[in-house]
Amino acid sequence: MNLIKFIEVTAILVGSFSGFIEARRKKMDVVGIFFVAFITAFGGGTVRDILLDKRPLFWVIHQDYVILVFVLSIIATPLVKTLRHIVSERLIVIADAMGLGLFSIAGLSAALSAGMPLFISVLMGVITGICGGVLRDIVCNEVPMVLRDGRPYALCSFAGCWLYLLMQKTNFSLEFSLWFSAAFIAVIRLITWSKNVRF
C-alpha cells in the first residue's frame, strides 16, 4: 500500500468513526449507521471526483474501502451503544478534526496527480476535507458544523494544504510533508475550537 492510499484509508476510518458517533446519537439502527458512516467517509472524495470528472469514483474502484466501512458499521453498532456514556460533542469534534486533516491532504494529492493548477488543487483538498462532514450533518438533521461553528474549519484545511505545497517546494520529504500537514490541520482546528477562536 502506497503512502497516499494509506492516508486515504486512515481518513476513511476516522470519517466513519465520526459518522458512527453522530448516527448513534440520533438513535439510528445499523442501516442508518452504515449510511451515515458511508457518506461521511466517501462524500468529500465523491464530490472531488465529480468535479475533476474522474470516473469511476474512487470508492467504486476500491470496493475494499466500502467493505471495510460495512464491516465496521456492524461491529460499531453494539460497541458505540455500550460506550454511549462517553460519546460527546468533544469526541465528535476530535474525530472530525482528524478526518479534516487527512481527507484534505488526500484530496489535494489526488488533484495534483490529476494535473490541476495549485489553487484548484488546494480547493479540491478543502472540498474533500469538509464535504463528508457537511453531508453527515445534513442527513442527521443538523446545520453543518462548518456553517454553524463560527470557529475556523475550512480555513484550517485551506492553510494546511498551502503548507503542504510550501513544504514540497522546500525539499521536505513527501512522507513528512503529508503527515505534518494533515496533523497541522487537525491541531489548529482543535486549538481554535478549544480556545473558542472566532473570526
Secondary structure by P-SEA (a helix, b strand, c coil): ccaaaaaaaaaaaaaaaaaaaaaaaacccaaaaaaaaaaaacaaaaaaaaaaccccccccccaaaaaaaaaaaaaaaaaaaaacccccaaaaaaaaaaaaaaaaaaaaaaaaaacccaaaaaaaaaaaacaaaaaaaaaaccccccccccccaaaaaaaaaaaaaaaaaacccaaaaaaaaaaaaaaaaaaaaaacccc
